Amino acid sequence: MSNSNKLTAEIIIETMKRSSLNTLFIEGKDDLLIYRKIQDDIDDLIFDLFPCQGKINLIGVYQNKHQFGNKNLFICDKDMWVFKPSEIEENNDIITTIGYSIENELFQDSESFILKLFTRDEIEKFNQIIKSICKWFAFEVELYLNNESEKCCYSTTTILSTTVINKNEIEIRQDFLDSINYTEPNTELQEDISNDYKVKLRGKFIFQAIEKVFQ
C-alpha cells in the first residue's frame, strides 16, 4: 500500500462524519474474523465493524470521537499496557483485552483442548520454549518500561524463524540475542512473565511456540 492510500486517524474521522451507523472500532483486519463471529451471535444488535489498521489509528480516532456522532465502541489489545497501565483504560467507552492480546484470550479458552493434542514430551518441549521466549521478552519489556521502545524488536520478530530458534530446538539463538544487544533482564520481571505467560506474554508467541512443537 502506498503512503497516499494509507489509512490514517484523520481519514477515519472524516469517514465517520458521513456515517449514520453504530460502529465498533477494532485494531486490524486480523481481528475481523473474531469480531464478526461475535456480531453473528448477537441477533438484536446492529453495528458496523471498522478495522483501523493499527492501535495508533484507533487511539487517534478515540481521542477525537467528539467530532462525529452515533453510538461507538472501541476495542483494542492491551499490549504493553499489561505492564504500564494507560489512563485511556479508565474510560468506559473503550474496551481492552484482559491479557496482552486477543490471542491470549483465545489460548486460555482453548488451552485444555490444545494440550490434549500434545504428548508428555511435547508438553515439556512447549514449556521450555515458552520459558526461553519469556526470558527474551522480559528484556524487551524492560526496554519499553525504560522508555527505549525504539530499540524493541518484539513486534517484528517471529519465533518460527530459524534465525531466532533453530528447527527442533527450544532455546533462542545466541547470535539473535547478540544482534539486539541482549542483556539479562530483571529476575523479578522475568519470573512474573514466565509465571503468568498466558496473560503477559505476547499471544502470537504462544501460538508460534505451539506451531514450533508440531514442526
N, C-alpha and C positions, 0 to 999 in steps of 0.2 A: 504494500500500500504506500503510495507516495505521500509526502508531507501535506500536499494540497488537499488530499482526501482523508487525512487523519481526523478521527473523531476527537473533539475537544469538549470540555465542560461548557464552553460558550455556545457551541453548535447545539448541544443537547438542550440547553436552556432556551435558545431561540426556537427550537423544535417544539418544546413543551408549551411555549406561549401560544401556539396554534392548535394545541390538542385539548380535547374535552374528556379524555379517558382518565380513569383512575389508573395510576401507574405504580408498578413495583420495580424499582431500580436495583439491578444486580451488577456485579463487577464485570463479568465477561461471558462470552459465548459458551465456555466450558460449563458454566452453571445452568445453562438453559434447560438441559435435559432434566436436571433435578427439579428445578422450579416449575417446569411445565407439568411434571408428574403431580406436584402439589396442586397446581392450578386445576388439573383434571379431577382431583379428588374433592375439590370444593365446588359443589354444583351451584350454590347460590351467590357466589362472589365473582363478579366480572372485573377483571383488571388486565392491563397491558403489561407485558414484560419488556424492560428496556435494559439490554446489556450496555454498560458504559465504557467498555474496553479498558478496564482497569480501575483500581481503587482510587487513584488520584482524581480521575474524572468524576467518579461517584461522589467523593467528598466535596469536590468543587461545585457540583450541582446541588448537593445537600446544603451547602453553606449559602447558596443563592436561591433556595426554593421559594423565598418570598416573592420572587419575580414572576412566578406563574401560579395558577390556581389549582383546582382539583384536589382529590384526596390521594396523597402519595406516600409510599413507604420505601425505605431504603434498607437493603440487606447487604452486609459485606463480611468478609472473613476478618477475624480478629488479628491475624498475623502477629507482628511483633508487639501488638498491644497486650498480648498474653503476659509479656514481661514488663512493659511500661504502659499502664492504662492511659487512655486518652480521655480528655474532657468530653469529647463528642459522644462517647458511650453512655454518658449520663442522661442523654436526651431520650425520650420515649418514642420518637418517630424514626429512629434508626436502630436496626437490629444487627447484632454481631453474633457470630458463632460462639459457642461456649469454649471450644478449643481453638487451636491455631487456624483451622480452616474447615470448610465443609467436608473435606476428605477425612478429617479426624472424626467428625460425627458419623460418617459412613462406616469407618473402620470399627468404631465402638459398637455400632448397631449390628455389624456382621462378623465381629471377631470370633465368636464361638463357632460359627459355620466355617469361616476361613481356616481356623486352626485344626478343624476336623479333617481337612484335606492334607495336613502335614503328617509325616511320620515323626516319631520321637526325635530322631536325629535332625530332621528338617526344622523342627521347632527350636532345637538348640542352636542350629545354624542361624535361623532368623533372629533369635535373641542376641547372638554375638554380633551380627551385622548391625542391628539396632544400637547396641552398646557402642560400637565403633562410630556410627553416624552421630550419635548424641554427643560424643566427646568432641568431634569436629564442629558440630552445630553450636555447642556451648561457646566455642571460640568466636563463631560468627555473631552470636547473641551478645557476647561481651563487647565486640566492636560496635554493635548498634547502641548498646547502653552507654558506651563511652563517646557517643556522637561521632563515630567513624563509619557511618553507613556506606560511604563511598568506597570503602575497602572490602565490603561484604560481597561474597560471590554465591551465596546460597540460592538466590533466585535464578541463576544461570547454570547451576550445577545439577547434573543428573547422576544418581547413584548407579544407573545402568551402564554408564560409560566405563570402558576398561581403563581409561586414563584416571579414573577415580578409585574403582575397586576392580582388581583383576577377575577374570572369569573363574568361578569356583572358589574364590577367596572370600574372606569375611572382614578383612581389615582394609581401611582406606590406605591407599598407596602413599609411601613416604615422599615420593617425588611430587605428588599433587600437593601434599601439605607444605613441602618446601616452597613450591611455586606461589603459595599465598601467604608466605611468611608466618606460618602457623606457630603459635606459642601455646604452652599448656594453659588451658582456661582455669578459672576459679573452680576449685574442687566442689564447693557447695553448689554452685550453679550447674556444674556438670552432673552431679548426683540428682539435683532437682529435676532436670530434664529427663535423665535416664529413668528415674522412678515414676515419672508421670508423662512418659513419652506419648501416650495415647492422646493427651491434651496439648502438650507443649512442643513436641517435635513437629516440624512441617509435615502435614499429612501426605503430601506427594512422596516424601521419602519413605514413609511407612509402606505404601503400596509398591514403591520401587524395590524395597527390601524383600517384599513378598515375591515379586517377579524374579528377583535375583536368586532366591532359593529355588524356584522352579526351573531356572536356567540350568 
